[in-house]
Amino acid sequence: MADLQDLMISRVRVKMLELFFNNPDEMYYVREITREIKEEINAVRRELDRLLGAGLLKSEQRGNRLYYSLNKRYLYYQELQQMIVKSTGLGGKIRRLRRKLGDLDFVMFSGKFVRGTTPTQDEVEVLVVGDVVLPELQALMKEEEKRLGREVNYGVFNLEEFNFRKARRDPFVMEILYSTRIMVIGSEDEFAHREQQGV
């Protein structure tokens, strides 16, 4: 399976990117980062300088500490975010356990879920389309809910029903299609494409 580390030279950088992107609104100081990712302080400082120089991170002095956070205006912010979401956390688990979970055509995370924003009651955060082994998916989602400390709104469709609802412009499915999302499994174009069906 493709891993972020296949594309990047530094293991420390990969761990730091995972830390920052999995907690996009957090600020960290150097020693906090070393504790979180369990790496040596000099390696962390080196990578912080590189990421700061590249413009992906920004820094802010607070008291006698220098704090680092993500620069959400960074040119490749969204692309990096997608890579992190697909390879770590729930996205990584779904990709790793794909066979166990059934025959999955699409798995989508809503933009709010990725950003860690609390959804409204009827918003779907995770959508799984395919022939799904429900007990396996439910166990995985329970694990994620425990990690987040809250319930996750997720939906499951087989491919036929999903396509039927898309063609009929079902409000529930349209809401999902018009929202921001990250595709964990499947093609964005195929996910959003609607075939016209006669009534």
Salt bridges, closest charged atoms under 4 A:
ASP25 OD1 - LYS72 NZ 2.38
GLU39 OE1 - ARG11 NH2 2.82
GLU39 OE2 - LYS15 NZ 2.84
GLU47 OE1 - ARG13 NE 2.66
GLU47 OE2 - ARG50 NH1 2.94
GLU60 OE2 - ARG62 NE 2.88
GLU123 OE1 - LYS112 NZ 3.02
GLU125 OE1 - ARG150 NH2 2.71
GLU136 OE1 - LYS100 NZ 3.97
GLU143 OE2 - LYS93 NZ 2.77
GLU144 OE2 - ARG147 NH2 2.87
GLU161 OE2 - ARG165 NE 3.33
ASP170 OD2 - ARG165 NH1 3.47
GLU188 OE2 - ARG181 NH2 2.62
